[in-house]
């Protein structure tokens, strides 16, 4: 299969309409239809059920779609990484969402600078839930992700630390003075909805940390976050431990096909710094 054929197939599979797919691809419909028929002959399966009224994926088409998307992302990522690797001055692109390093990034960068495989680090600050995508599509080499929230498909990782949960509340909230709360105490509160989440938590859609903190300060949301969120509280916000709240595992991750020595060195240093942070002094 050719990359061009996969791109044509994905366009038709997502549009379920040959005319719209052709317009999206910038070509006429007849060559697109011929390319899809050629792909079906090569594979020996029918990918689409076509009638005068609609186009639907067959079981074979549904099976191919996921792999085709991943293949196209991998090809684009390989191109981006090759372009960056060919630059005269190498660099390591690190992706992290605001506050997503649990306070480890500064010590890790200091320790990494002393590693013989280290190169200059470009810190790419992204929105909530964007880290894995940026790693997979070749725009970043290494990043901090959070389980169980982020999808690690196509990525390798090392666990750095596990954080308990806190409820971040406005100071005037009825629960703000409690020493601890339980998830049941937060029932009915406007919990935020995150990008890509199918669940309707009843609260506003939140795309970045600054927006979230502002909404909490206004009394429009209450959030259950990792304990390190305490470091980023603004104004009259408080953090109350949630004794039965979800644990968050912070990991350093990189593409599973990566052979980058600087990325491997960064992961090695990050693990060492995190182990030191977990070990009580004395």
Buried (B, 14 or more C-beta within 10 A) or exposed (E): EEEEBBBBBBBBBBBEBBEBBBBBBEBEBEEBBEBBEEBBEEEEBBBBEEEEEEBEBBEBBEEBBEEBBEBBBBEBBEEBBEEBEEEEEEEBBBBBBBBBBBEBBEBBBEBBEEBEBBBEBEEBBBBBBBBBBBBBBBBBBBBBBBBEBBBBEBBBBEEBBBBBBBBBBBEEBEBBEBEBBBBEBBEEBBBBBBEEEEEEBEBBEBBBBEBBBBBBBEEBBBBBBBBBBBEBBEEEBBBBBBEEBBEBBBBBBBBEEBEBBBBBBBBBBBBBBBEEBEEEEE
